[in-house]
Amino acid sequence: MHSELADAIRLFRNDQELALAYLHGKLRIPVPSTSHEWATNARDYVCAVKSIALADFVTLYPHGVGIEVTHPEFHVDFDYGPAGQCDCFDAWRLSLHRHLRLKVPNPVDDPRPIRDWLRGAVDSGHLAKIADSYSLYYNPESRSTWNPK
C-alpha cells in the first residue's frame, strides 16, 4: 500500500473511531444496522442530543448516509456502509480529511491520486471494497468494534 495512503487511512480511522465513540458511546445514538436506517433517522437522533453536543462544543451535521462531526479534538466526515458498516472511507473523504489535518489552504487536493492508491491497495489485498457500495472501502485488518453484529 502506498505510504501516503496508509498514513491518510490511519489518521482518518483514528478520528472516525473518536467520532463513533462520541456518537454511539457518549451520546448513545443507536448504531444503524443499515445506511438506509441512518439516512431515515439521523436528523431525529441528532436533534435529540443537540443540547449535549452544544455543551461539548461539538457540531453534528448528518447528511444522507453519513455525518460530519466537528469536535474540539477532531473533525471527520464519513458515511455508513449499506449494512451499517462504520469503518468505511472513500477517496473524497480521505482527501478532505488529509487536507483539514494538514491545514492546507483551499482548494482541497485532487482525490484522483488517492483513488488510484485505493484501487492498487484493493488489487494487492490490503483493502477491500464494501459490497453494494459505489465508492466505499475498508481495511479488513482494522475493523471497528462499532460495526453492527
N, C-alpha and C positions, 0 to 999 in steps of 0.2 A: 504494500500500500504506500502511496506517495506520502512522504513525511509531513508535508503541509496539510494534507487531508487528514491524516491521523491526528495531528495536533488540533485541527479545527473541530473534528468529531469529539475528541476528548474534552475540550473546553465547552462545546455545546451540550454534550451529555451531562457534564457536571452541573451546569446551570439548569438544564432540564430536570434533573433529579431534585435540585433545590426547589424548583417551581412545583414539582409534583408533591414533594413533602409539604410545602406550604398549602397548596390547593386541597389535597386529599388527606393530609395529616392534620395540620393546624386548623384549616377552615372546615374540614370534614365534608367537602363537596364529594358526592359519590363518584367513584371511578366508573367511567362509562364502559359498558360491555360492547358497544359499537360506536363508530364515528357518527352514525345517524342519531343515536341516543344523545350524544354530546350536542350535536347541532340543534336538536329539538329542545333540550333542557338547559343548556349552558347559561343563557341570559337570566333565567329564573334563579339558577343556582348562585350566580354572581350577585344578583340583586339581593338575595337573602343574606349574603355575608359582606355586603358593601361597607357597612359601618366598621367592621373589624379590619378590613383591608385598609380603609382610610386611616384608621388609628395607627396602623402599622406603616403608613406612608407608602402603600402598595397600590398600583393601578392594575386592574384586571380588564382586559379587552377581549371578550370572547368573539370569535368570528368563524362562521362556517363550521368546520370540523376541528377548529383549533382555538388557541388562546395566546394572547401576548401578555406576559407578566413583567411588569416593571417594579422591581423591589429595590430598596436601598443598596442591597448587596449583589444584585444580578439583574439581567434583563434578557429574556428569551421569548421567542415566538415559535410555537410548534403546533403540529396537527396530531390528532389521534388517528390511528390506523383503522381500517374497516372493521376489524374485530376488537377495537378498543385499545390496540397497542399504543403505549405511551412513551416508547423509546425510539420513535421514528425521526427521521430527518430527511431533508431534500437539499438539492443544490442551492436553491434560492435562500432558504433559511440558514444554511451554513455560511453562505456569503454574507448575509445580513448580520449574523451574529459575530462573525470574524471582523467585519467592518466596525461594528459597535465596540467590540472588545479592544481592538487596536486603536480606537478613537481616530480613525482615518476620516478626513473631510469628505463630504459628499462629492460625487455620487458613489453609491455602493459599487464595489468591484463587480465586474462581469462574472456571472456564475458559470460561464462555459468551461473554464479550466476545472472547476470543482466537479461539474457534471461529467467531464471526461475522466477525472480521477475516480469518481464513484463507479462508473462503468468498468474501469480497469480493476477496481477492488472487488467488484462482483465477479468478474471473469476469473480473478485469481483465487476466489473463495474466501476473501477476508470479510466481505459484507454480503448481505442478502437483500433482495428486493421484496418488499411487502406484497404478498399476493393480493390481487384485486385492487391494486393501487397504481395510479398513474406515475407517481414520481417518488414514493417513499422508500427509504432504505433503513436497515438496522444492522447492528453488529451482533451476530449470533453468540459471540463470546462474552457479551456485556449486556444482558437483558435487564430490564427494570423489574424491581420487586413490586412495582405498582401495576404491572400488566394484569389484565383480568385473568383469573384462573381458568 
